[in-house]
Structures are given as C-alpha cells and as structure tokens.
C-alpha cells in the first residue's frame, strides 16, 4: 500500500501501480486523515504582486471578524459600564451674588457656571442648539452610528478619535468622562449615551448639556454665557441672541466676535446659519427669520468674577451675614453652588463710591501734605425701620486694600455716641428737668456734660441701651468714666443701624445684607429678615431725634438743609480726644454713617488727624460731614467744598 501526501500523488490501497486519469489524485484526504486548516495567503495560485492581494472571501471574512470583535467589545463595555456620579468639574459652580433688584452682581469661584432649569432657558435657544448641533435629538437613541464609524476610521488612520457627536454624547463627555481622545473613551461614551437615554428624558439631557457646555469667556452653561456676552439672564434672551450663543458651541475661541475682525466675520456667518437652519427644520418661520437682520453685538469681554472696587467688600459683608445666620463655614461657602440675593442697591453703592472719591480729590493732597497720607474713609447706609444695608464704602479697592472700613471695629466713635447717653437718661428719668441744656450740650459736643450724665444714669444702663439700639456688645469699651464720651468702637454699619432705631421711633432691627440663599436650587433656612423689636420708648426716640436735628442745623449749610427732608445727625466734636471723625445722620429714607481716620499698615493704633485736609484743628470733622452731606443731598463734592 502506497500513501503519500503533499506535492506528490497518493494512491489508496488496491490501486498501487495504477495511473489515475490525467495524473491527478482522487479528491479528499486519505481515509482516516483530517485536513489541516491553512490560510491561502500569500495566494499560491497567483504570481507576482497578485499573490499579495486578498480575495473577496478573505476580505469579507476579515470584515466579519472585525465586526464581531467590535460588537463583542461594545457588548462587554455596555454590560460593565455604570452611570456614576458626575465628575467634580461638572458639579462645580460659582457662588453668584445678586443686587437687590435681582440682576447679577458677581460670580465668585474657580468655575463660572450657574445651573438653571430648562424652564429658564427660552425655547428659541433650545431650538437653535438642536437645529445646529443635533437635528435628530428627539428621535435618535442617543448616539450617531455615522459618527462612531468616522471615529473608527480616524483611529485606523492614526488620527484623533473625534466625530460629530449627538447632544447626548456631548453631555456624557462633559459630565462623566475626561476629554481625552481615545477609542476606549469613545466606546464608553457610546455605551453611557445609550444607557443615559434610557434613564433620562430628552428634556433632562438637554438641560444638562446646556448647563455644562463651554461658550468661551470662561463661561460654562447658558446662564453664565448670557451674562458674559449680554449681561442678562438666559431666560431673557431673544432668538437673535440665542442664535449667537448656539453658534459659540462650535468653539468660543473661534466665534467670539470681540476677539478680532476675523472672529467677527465668522460669528456673523455662523449666526446667520443658525437662524437659517431653524427655518429649514421648521423651528422658525421665514417671516420671523426676516426680523433678525442686524447682528446682536455682545458687550466687550469683561472679568465678571472681579472682586475689585467695592464688590469685594460687599461680598465680605454678605458672607459674614450668611455664616452668622446659617452656621456655614468659609470652606463650605467656598465649595460653590450658592445663589445669594443681597440688599445692596447698585445705584446707591455707585453714588456713595463716587461721593467718597470726589471728596478725596477735592479735599486731600497727599503729595503735598504729609497729614493727608494714610487717610481712610468708611461709610454705610441702611433703610431705617427695616435694617436693609443699601450701600457701603469699604475702601478704594478690595483687591488692594483688604480691610473693610465700613465693617471695621477699631475706630472710637467719640461724641457721636452721646445720643445713646441722652436716650438712657431720658429712658430712666435722669434728664427730665433739663432737656434743653442737654440739647445744647449735644450741639456743642460737650463730652464733659455727658460724662457726668452717664455716671448719674449708670454706665451699665448706657451700655445696655446702646446695645439694645443695635451696637454689638464686643464693640463696647470698658465701663470707665470716659465711656460716655465715645471710647467704644462700633462699625459704620452698626452706627447707621443704631441711629436708624431713633429714626424708626424706637423700634430696632438688626442690619441685614442678604434676603435669600439657595444651594443647588434648595433654599437655605434661617435667612428670614430679622424681626424688629421695641428698644426705646417712642417718646424718648422722638426727643433724641429733635436734639439731633439741632445738631444738623448747627453744622449743615442752609442750602443742604433745604434739599433734605427733616434730618437728624450726630458727630464727633472739637473737644473729642479720639483720633477719628464721625458723622451719622438720617432722614426718613436713609440712615448713613461716615467715619474718617488715619491708619498705616504695620503700625499699631490710629495716627493723629492734625492738619488733615489743611485743617488747623486736630479733628478734620469737615471730611466726614462733607461725604455725608454730598451723598445724602446728591450735591457734587466740589460744590460742598466751596
């Protein structure tokens, strides 16, 4: 029996020595022999270059094997991937502070983002984004097959794994994944998108996407973008402005029109495309489209998170108030996500700032007079009977001058404290026989009279009445014979509030600077407006106010008095031994306190006031009066100086 296998013929048993037709062996392997699998590549039946060209069967087999591998990989990733918590960066939000009228004051935090519900995002913006980013958003399963195929091809070519993703995929990338461009991340993005589409509604996905996308100008989310580009809330955007914000999703660094003429041209073209695309898809009629022919120029780029000027002082006061009322720590506030509505009136803050700076320019000359150097001014204005802090001046710039002069507690108040002594005497019957004399002493700033009166009433009672009127216990000086002369060191905010008690007929309300706080949409408890209480008998408050009106008539010009309703005021006097100047007064609308002193970093205590502003006295009382009068009357400081 002859059996051979390979290149020579084989002859089965019984046919040895026979010649097969055409010299070919019979088909199939010998009995009992299994054929081994062998890939015919390079192809033996071809010659030259053709040997290296695979057959269509080989190509089809490779494609099927590759597809099976991709399906297996996707299936494995899909079965193992979990929808975890969003990454820390996507959760991060700034703390946003608002003026009393509800407009944004400042955004503070490492990430400029303020999440808003979809109901606060106008349909015009939603439609513009869907039309240009993902027209099939409401019908697709959360991913794009074409986009995935493009990613695979790019990977095979050694290029970046990027493609046209759906809104769901972009939301997943923004929220759950890192921005790296790899096939593994792309597959996880696909699987998460599918799972997310099954667990969230389209509205929830769209809301998340619009709150996490980057629009340029360090703005994450549509609310931050609306403020950055147009200075308004997202809910107030019209279709034209909405179209520009939708255009910016293509790349804020490419389409911000304020960056260069080329950027502006690109932005205009993209803006037109966004509007036209909405017409094509039925989101906008041609008639409505015809309304928007003028490009909605955004405002110049500005640093919306700036703490310069008075903003830092306002934020400081608001944060202190929040921590006192809620128990939050500085660390907790610093984590972000808080929306803080303040009592600060933007117009009043600006008017007070302008007044102080004008007084400085017209009254002080630090280059020529040494005494004019290191002069500090602090001021605060509240609403009497309510306690809302409407304005304050903490210093020239919160990023350079770190002490808040409106909230400092180190400046003796001097004879501006004597109205509390008078009130205590009236409250306890110690001044019933000589109200006129006491008024004259108040006008003259005669501290000796009030030292004796304080001793007669009892220093404890004077202190208790001052604290009951709104001054803080920690700011009270030791109960020594000089205590009635104003050795205590209340802040300008507290002095304005305590004088406001006289203005309100004896009802005291603690100053407050915040009306509402929410954290990721949940309101915080404890932010109710402070309740008022009766601190003085109404008759006593009225008599103190009448005495303080005598002070105002004595120190203010007739022109200033004519421009104001009945005004009551107290001030430091020429005989005071404290190195500071105060003027505190009120009308029915405002109670305002102004303090002027000299302080130099690195030195203890206050510097003397001798010669400040060229004054021959050691008080320079005119500075605090000039700031107060100019602010309260609206008269320019240059006219006050005449």
Secondary structure as UniProt FT lines:
FT   TURN            13..14
FT   TURN            16..17
FT   HELIX           21..23
FT   TURN            31..32
FT   TURN            44..45
FT   HELIX           48..52
FT   HELIX           56..80
FT   HELIX           88..91
FT   STRAND          95..98
FT   TURN            100..101
FT   STRAND          104..108
FT   HELIX           118..120
FT   HELIX           123..133
FT   TURN            135..139
FT   HELIX           145..156
FT   TURN            157..158
FT   HELIX           167..175
FT   HELIX           183..199
FT   HELIX           202..212
FT   TURN            217..218
FT   HELIX           222..230
FT   HELIX           234..236
FT   HELIX           239..248
FT   TURN            249..250
FT   HELIX           252..255
FT   TURN            257..258
FT   HELIX           261..280
FT   TURN            281..282
FT   HELIX           286..289
FT   TURN            290..291
FT   TURN            304..305
FT   TURN            308..310
FT   HELIX           311..326
FT   HELIX           330..334
FT   STRAND          338..342
FT   HELIX           346..363
FT   TURN            366..368
FT   HELIX           370..372
FT   TURN            373..374
FT   STRAND          375..382
FT   TURN            384..386
FT   STRAND          388..393
FT   TURN            398..400
FT   TURN            405..406
FT   HELIX           414..417
FT   HELIX           418..427
FT   TURN            428..433
FT   HELIX           435..444
FT   HELIX           447..457
FT   HELIX           459..469
FT   HELIX           473..475
FT   TURN            481..482
FT   HELIX           483..485
FT   HELIX           492..503
FT   TURN            504..506
FT   STRAND          507..508
FT   STRAND          514..519
FT   TURN            520..521
FT   STRAND          522..523
FT   TURN            525..526
FT   STRAND          533..534
FT   HELIX           538..555
FT   HELIX           558..562
FT   STRAND          568..571
FT   TURN            574..575
FT   STRAND          580..586
FT   STRAND          591..598
FT   TURN            601..602
FT   TURN            610..611
FT   HELIX           612..614
FT   HELIX           621..633
FT   HELIX           637..640
//
